[in-house]
Amino acid sequence: MCFCHLAALILRGLDGLTMEDNIVSAFASLTSMPLKNVRVIRDRLTGASSGFAFVELHSLKESQDLLQYLESLPTPLEVDGKALIVNYAKNTFTTAYVLTVP
């Protein structure tokens, strides 16, 4: 299995009530780069955020540019009052499943 970078980033440290729209709004306030897909991972029983999400872009280059931009900011990206940790998503079965299942 390859653990290569994807055109997706993982966001860690989300609030339990964070919705996909909140993430889209946070990115829209920082950059005009279009997001292909945003998926908050949720607890199956409660529906609350599990504290992380995937943001998929249209190309590996876009994900690299966005991550470099976020790393250059003086303060971390915040969504719903929480400072997030942003990294490349790894190419695993779980990541591929999450990004393709509606």
C-alpha positions in Angstrom: 0.0 0.0 0.0 1.3 3.4 -1.0 1.3 6.2 1.6 1.8 8.9 -1.0 0.3 12.3 -0.7 -3.1 12.8 -2.1 -4.9 15.9 -3.4 -6.6 15.9 0.0 -5.7 17.4 3.3 -6.8 16.2 6.8 -8.0 18.7 9.3 -7.6 17.7 13.0 -9.0 19.4 16.1 -12.5 20.2 14.9 -15.3 21.0 17.3 -17.9 18.3 17.8 -20.6 20.5 16.2 -18.6 21.5 13.1 -20.4 21.1 9.8 -18.9 20.9 6.2 -20.3 24.4 5.4 -18.3 25.9 8.3 -15.1 24.5 6.8 -16.0 25.7 3.3 -16.6 29.2 4.7 -13.3 29.2 6.6 -11.4 28.3 3.4 -13.4 30.8 1.3 -12.4 33.6 3.6 -8.7 32.7 3.0 -8.4 31.7 -0.6 -10.3 31.6 -3.8 -9.0 28.0 -4.5 -12.0 25.8 -5.2 -12.5 22.8 -3.0 -13.6 19.6 -4.7 -15.0 17.8 -1.6 -15.3 18.4 2.2 -16.1 15.5 4.5 -16.4 15.8 8.3 -16.0 12.4 9.9 -18.8 11.7 12.3 -19.6 9.4 15.2 -22.1 6.8 13.9 -24.3 6.9 17.0 -24.4 10.6 17.9 -23.7 12.3 14.5 -21.2 14.6 16.2 -17.9 15.3 14.5 -15.1 12.9 15.5 -12.7 15.8 15.5 -11.3 15.5 12.0 -12.3 16.1 8.3 -10.9 15.7 4.8 -10.7 18.5 2.3 -10.1 17.3 -1.2 -8.8 19.6 -3.9 -8.7 19.2 -7.7 -5.0 18.3 -7.9 -1.9 17.5 -5.9 -0.4 20.8 -6.8 -3.4 22.7 -5.4 -3.2 20.7 -2.1 0.5 21.5 -1.9 -0.1 25.2 -2.6 -2.9 25.4 0.0 -0.9 23.6 2.7 2.1 25.9 2.1 -0.2 28.9 2.3 -1.8 27.7 5.5 1.6 27.0 7.0 2.7 30.5 6.2 -0.1 32.1 8.1 0.9 33.8 11.4 -1.9 31.9 13.2 -3.4 28.4 12.6 -6.6 28.0 10.5 -9.6 28.3 12.9 -13.0 26.8 12.4 -15.7 27.3 15.0 -13.2 28.8 17.4 -10.8 25.8 17.2 -7.3 26.1 15.9 -6.8 23.2 13.5 -3.8 21.0 12.6 -3.6 20.6 8.8 -1.6 17.9 7.0 -1.6 15.8 3.9 -4.1 12.9 4.0 -2.4 9.6 3.5 -3.4 7.3 0.7 -5.1 4.5 2.6 -8.2 2.4 2.0 -10.1 4.4 4.6 -9.2 7.7 3.1 -10.1 6.6 -0.4 -13.5 5.3 0.9 -14.3 8.5 2.8 -13.5 10.7 -0.2 -15.6 8.6 -2.7 -18.7 7.5 -0.7 -21.5 10.2 -0.8 
